[in-house]
Each structure stands twice: as structure tokens, then as C-alpha cells.
Amino acid sequence: QEIRKIDTDNTGDKNTKSSTATEVNEYLAKIQALVYKYFEPPENSQGNSVVAVIELSSIGKVVDFRILAYSDNEALNRECDKIKERLSGVLFPKHPDNISGIYKIKLISKE
């Protein structure tokens, strides 16, 4: 789980309510980290990946979770089909702009 640090200029007014790119990137990293917390890749599936999309409401509730592209590993594909049920009760953080959104997630099976 890597969060890349992004250098941004702090030229905006601190009293504005709009989020910065850094806040949004941190939000996306939090979503990715929570999804990986509930991801249990099977043995011998290293190097394979599945692309999914998660839709969250403005308060962080999971509206939908779908697989866009499966891997060549059947066990990993079955695990990714099961993760939707595990995520259904998870409350994700609120978006900095208090909006709903659809986010692409790449589930990579590592050691």
C-alpha cells in the first residue's frame, strides 16, 4: 500500500471549501487501503490482477461494486466476486467535497 506524495502549491485561500488535489488523492488512497483490508488473495495467485469499480455515496456507503476485468486465475476471480459482500457493510470515509463517486480499483495479488 503506497501513497504517493504530491507536491502542490499552497496558493489557494485557506477559507475556501473546495478540496485540493492532495486531499482527493489521499481520499482515493484511503478507499484503496480499505478495499485491500477486505481482500484475501488465494495462494498461488501472485502476479495476477483484477480491475473493479466501486461506487460510493457522499457519506461513504457502498452503492455498487463490480468487476470490470477478471484475471486468468479462477481462484482470484472467485475471491473478487466474494469481496462485494464483505464491503457492503463497510463505511468508507466521506469525500472531501461531500459528493458521491465511482472509483476504479486494481486488485493485485501479491505474496
ABEGO torsion letter per residue (X at the ends): XBBBBBBBBBABBAABABBBAAAAAAAAAAAAAAAAAABBBBBGABGBBBBBBBBBBAAGBBABBBBABBBABAAAAAAAAAAAAAAAABBBBBBAAGBBBBBBBBBBBBX
